[in-house]
Amino acid sequence: MAFLADVFAPLEPTRFATLARSFKDYRRRAAVRRRIFNELSALSDRELCDLNISRFDCRQIADEAARRA
């Protein structure tokens, strides 16, 4: 019976705070990823070439920027 009480017990405040912080961090990183990708996608092929970036690298660069944010 104690097992069921543990399983269905409400979340502890620290667990909820950790979950909320993780979700907030995810949303922040997603916003960075989206902003970087949109900015790179808006550049012309010539501008990307001047930056030595291939159009295929835009998503990878955005992912890396979000990981470091």
Z-matrix of the N, CA and C atoms (Angstrom, degrees):
N
C 1 1.429
C 2 1.527 1 111.77
N 3 1.318 2 115.90 1 -37.12
C 4 1.458 3 119.58 2 -179.84
C 5 1.522 4 110.95 3 -63.42
N 6 1.329 5 116.18 4 -32.73
C 7 1.466 6 120.30 5 178.63
C 8 1.525 7 110.69 6 -60.35
N 9 1.338 8 116.83 7 -45.85
C 10 1.460 9 120.31 8 179.74
C 11 1.518 10 111.60 9 -64.17
N 12 1.314 11 117.15 10 -36.32
C 13 1.462 12 120.63 11 177.81
C 14 1.525 13 109.99 12 -64.14
N 15 1.322 14 117.40 13 -38.09
C 16 1.462 15 120.79 14 178.45
C 17 1.519 16 111.61 15 -69.39
N 18 1.315 17 116.83 16 -38.95
C 19 1.456 18 121.13 17 -177.63
C 20 1.524 19 111.26 18 -68.30
N 21 1.312 20 116.37 19 -42.06
C 22 1.457 21 120.37 20 -175.73
C 23 1.524 22 113.19 21 -97.31
N 24 1.312 23 117.62 22 10.71
C 25 1.458 24 121.12 23 178.42
C 26 1.527 25 109.47 24 -69.07
N 27 1.319 26 116.95 25 146.48
C 28 1.469 27 118.87 26 178.10
C 29 1.524 28 110.56 27 -63.81
N 30 1.317 29 114.80 28 157.68
C 31 1.464 30 119.26 29 -179.95
C 32 1.524 31 110.57 30 -64.44
N 33 1.297 32 115.61 31 140.20
C 34 1.459 33 120.62 32 175.76
C 35 1.524 34 108.05 33 -70.95
N 36 1.324 35 117.41 34 152.30
C 37 1.478 36 119.56 35 -179.11
C 38 1.523 37 113.07 36 -57.63
N 39 1.318 38 118.06 37 -36.62
C 40 1.461 39 119.50 38 -178.85
C 41 1.526 40 110.79 39 -69.39
N 42 1.321 41 116.49 40 -36.25
C 43 1.459 42 119.93 41 178.29
C 44 1.521 43 110.11 42 -67.34
N 45 1.329 44 117.02 43 -40.53
C 46 1.449 45 121.08 44 179.43
C 47 1.526 46 110.36 45 -66.16
N 48 1.325 47 117.05 46 -41.02
C 49 1.465 48 120.93 47 178.95
C 50 1.525 49 110.42 48 -63.77
N 51 1.313 50 116.74 49 -40.14
C 52 1.463 51 120.85 50 178.09
C 53 1.520 52 110.71 51 -64.74
N 54 1.325 53 116.63 52 -43.09
C 55 1.458 54 121.35 53 177.87
C 56 1.526 55 110.92 54 -62.76
N 57 1.322 56 117.00 55 -44.31
C 58 1.464 57 121.19 56 179.55
C 59 1.531 58 110.56 57 -63.51
N 60 1.328 59 116.84 58 -41.58
C 61 1.468 60 120.61 59 179.38
C 62 1.525 61 111.06 60 -65.27
N 63 1.329 62 116.31 61 -40.45
C 64 1.462 63 120.02 62 178.33
C 65 1.522 64 111.15 63 -63.07
N 66 1.315 65 116.37 64 -42.37
C 67 1.461 66 120.57 65 179.20
C 68 1.521 67 110.67 66 -65.80
N 69 1.324 68 117.00 67 -40.15
C 70 1.473 69 121.20 68 178.74
C 71 1.533 70 110.38 69 -64.29
N 72 1.326 71 116.98 70 -42.48
C 73 1.466 72 121.13 71 177.76
C 74 1.533 73 111.02 72 -63.60
N 75 1.337 74 116.39 73 -41.18
C 76 1.461 75 120.66 74 178.21
C 77 1.526 76 110.62 75 -60.81
N 78 1.330 77 116.23 76 -45.47
C 79 1.472 78 120.14 77 -179.39
C 80 1.530 79 110.95 78 -63.79
N 81 1.336 80 116.83 79 -39.36
C 82 1.468 81 120.75 80 179.73
C 83 1.529 82 110.26 81 -65.27
N 84 1.337 83 116.40 82 -44.74
C 85 1.464 84 119.75 83 179.09
C 86 1.523 85 111.61 84 -65.90
N 87 1.318 86 117.02 85 -37.31
C 88 1.467 87 120.38 86 177.88
C 89 1.523 88 110.96 87 -64.62
N 90 1.322 89 116.99 88 -37.97
C 91 1.470 90 120.66 89 178.32
C 92 1.529 91 110.47 90 -66.07
N 93 1.327 92 116.97 91 -41.13
C 94 1.472 93 120.71 92 177.91
C 95 1.520 94 109.74 93 -63.79
N 96 1.323 95 116.70 94 -46.27
C 97 1.464 96 121.48 95 -179.91
C 98 1.531 97 110.99 96 -58.65
N 99 1.326 98 115.55 97 -46.94
C 100 1.466 99 120.43 98 -178.62
C 101 1.528 100 111.64 99 -64.13
N 102 1.363 101 116.82 100 -42.56
C 103 1.463 102 120.70 101 -178.68
C 104 1.526 103 111.24 102 -64.98
N 105 1.329 104 117.17 103 -46.03
C 106 1.463 105 121.49 104 -179.89
C 107 1.520 106 110.50 105 -63.53
N 108 1.326 107 116.56 106 -45.79
C 109 1.462 108 119.86 107 -179.33
C 110 1.527 109 110.92 108 -62.22
N 111 1.325 110 117.38 109 -43.21
C 112 1.462 111 120.27 110 179.74
C 113 1.526 112 111.79 111 -64.62
N 114 1.323 113 116.95 112 -39.25
C 115 1.464 114 120.00 113 178.79
C 116 1.524 115 110.99 114 -66.44
N 117 1.322 116 117.17 115 -43.23
C 118 1.467 117 119.48 116 178.71
C 119 1.533 118 111.47 117 -67.62
N 120 1.322 119 116.37 118 -37.29
C 121 1.464 120 120.20 119 -179.87
C 122 1.524 121 111.71 120 -67.27
N 123 1.319 122 116.82 121 -27.13
C 124 1.461 123 120.77 122 -178.99
C 125 1.533 124 112.04 123 -75.28
N 126 1.324 125 117.31 124 -17.67
C 127 1.465 126 120.61 125 -179.92
C 128 1.531 127 110.26 126 -74.66
N 129 1.307 128 114.94 127 150.51
C 130 1.463 129 119.43 128 176.88
C 131 1.529 130 109.21 129 -77.57
N 132 1.326 131 115.55 130 167.13
C 133 1.461 132 119.87 131 177.85
C 134 1.524 133 110.92 132 -60.99
N 135 1.318 134 116.30 133 -35.47
C 136 1.466 135 120.61 134 179.79
C 137 1.531 136 111.06 135 -65.86
N 138 1.342 137 116.04 136 -43.59
C 139 1.458 138 119.76 137 179.59
C 140 1.537 139 111.00 138 -65.92
N 141 1.316 140 116.45 139 -39.95
C 142 1.465 141 119.71 140 176.87
C 143 1.527 142 110.82 141 -64.02
N 144 1.316 143 115.93 142 -39.21
C 145 1.470 144 120.27 143 178.49
C 146 1.532 145 110.24 144 -63.86
N 147 1.341 146 116.59 145 -39.13
C 148 1.469 147 119.91 146 177.29
C 149 1.528 148 111.77 147 -62.46
N 150 1.322 149 116.53 148 -30.92
C 151 1.462 150 121.54 149 177.89
C 152 1.522 151 112.67 150 -87.55
N 153 1.334 152 115.31 151 0.40
C 154 1.459 153 122.53 152 -178.46
C 155 1.535 154 111.23 153 61.69
N 156 1.348 155 115.05 154 42.48
C 157 1.461 156 121.83 155 179.60
C 158 1.523 157 107.96 156 -124.14
N 159 1.302 158 116.17 157 131.80
C 160 1.455 159 121.22 158 173.89
C 161 1.526 160 108.59 159 -85.19
N 162 1.310 161 117.56 160 150.10
C 163 1.464 162 120.87 161 178.17
C 164 1.528 163 110.53 162 -59.98
N 165 1.318 164 116.65 163 -29.48
C 166 1.461 165 120.68 164 179.18
C 167 1.527 166 112.38 165 -71.88
N 168 1.320 167 117.32 166 -17.25
C 169 1.468 168 121.47 167 -179.47
C 170 1.526 169 113.19 168 -87.60
N 171 1.314 170 118.05 169 -7.81
C 172 1.470 171 120.93 170 -174.31
C 173 1.518 172 112.00 171 -58.97
N 174 1.312 173 117.47 172 -45.82
C 175 1.470 174 119.95 173 -178.21
C 176 1.528 175 110.43 174 -65.66
N 177 1.316 176 117.05 175 -40.95
C 178 1.464 177 120.36 176 -179.99
C 179 1.525 178 110.87 177 -64.62
N 180 1.312 179 117.28 178 -40.52
C 181 1.467 180 121.18 179 178.87
C 182 1.526 181 109.94 180 -65.45
N 183 1.331 182 117.19 181 -41.85
C 184 1.464 183 120.72 182 178.44
C 185 1.527 184 110.98 183 -64.40
N 186 1.316 185 117.34 184 -40.37
C 187 1.465 186 121.20 185 177.82
C 188 1.521 187 111.22 186 -63.02
N 189 1.309 188 116.15 187 -42.86
C 190 1.473 189 120.78 188 -179.88
C 191 1.531 190 110.37 189 -65.84
N 192 1.329 191 117.38 190 -40.84
C 193 1.462 192 120.73 191 178.44
C 194 1.531 193 110.34 192 -63.57
N 195 1.313 194 116.65 193 -40.46
C 196 1.470 195 120.36 194 179.57
C 197 1.518 196 110.76 195 -67.86
N 198 1.316 197 117.71 196 -36.52
C 199 1.462 198 121.17 197 179.08
C 200 1.517 199 111.29 198 -64.84
N 201 1.336 200 116.91 199 -34.08
C 202 1.454 201 120.89 200 -178.62
C 203 1.530 202 112.91 201 -85.46
N 204 1.332 203 117.01 202 -13.40
C 205 1.472 204 120.46 203 -177.55
C 206 1.507 205 111.64 204 -76.31
